[in-house]
Amino acid sequence: SVNFFEQGMLPCLTSEGKIIMETQSKVAMAPDGNGGIYPSLYKSGMLSDMKDRGVKYIHVFSIDNALVKPADPVFMGYCLSQNADCGNKVLWKAGAHEKVGVVAERNGKPCIVEYSDMDASMAEKVDENGRLVFGAGNICNHFYTLDFIEKVVVPNMSNMYHVAKKKIPYFDKVSKKTVKPTENNGIKLESFIFDVFPLSVNMAMLDVSREEEFAPVKNAPGSSSD
């Protein structure tokens, strides 16, 4: 059977932390990021439903990858063989400056470093074989145990939000109209699906073939990243 659940929404805030009103009676709201999948699984009852059905493992992936392999037995089997609570498929970057986040380790914990947070020396660093040190590209293809999401992730989601400065329509008290700003005037709170990686006790990584596993349809034809 197929079940659907909605992504969560969060109020938009001013830089002072006050809630922004979109109209006189409506709070300005924004999606809570792809990391919102975790609290949404819990709030919608999906976690309980899967538990009742005896589901123990979950495969989560980005919808824009045309070559994704749902419930890939190789990936799932590898994660199970490693006794992993969390797993991630990666592919090696096509070049040092390909615009994709990479798997790294911070304070002894797995994490994703966004390409925008890497300087040239870090992005271009290679090992003795000439291979990129920070080359394990993240393609949003993840394995989890249900226990990991239920007992570790969901209880720790409240402190994982990032601040994104955005142009947020707001209600102007003088004109009594909703104004669409031309510059950033507020913040949206969002979480990323990989924010939970540092919570993993034993994370598995599987390096896969780009030609066989990655074709992001959001990239324009001829993109060097495909």
Disulfide bonds with the S-S distance in Angstrom:
none
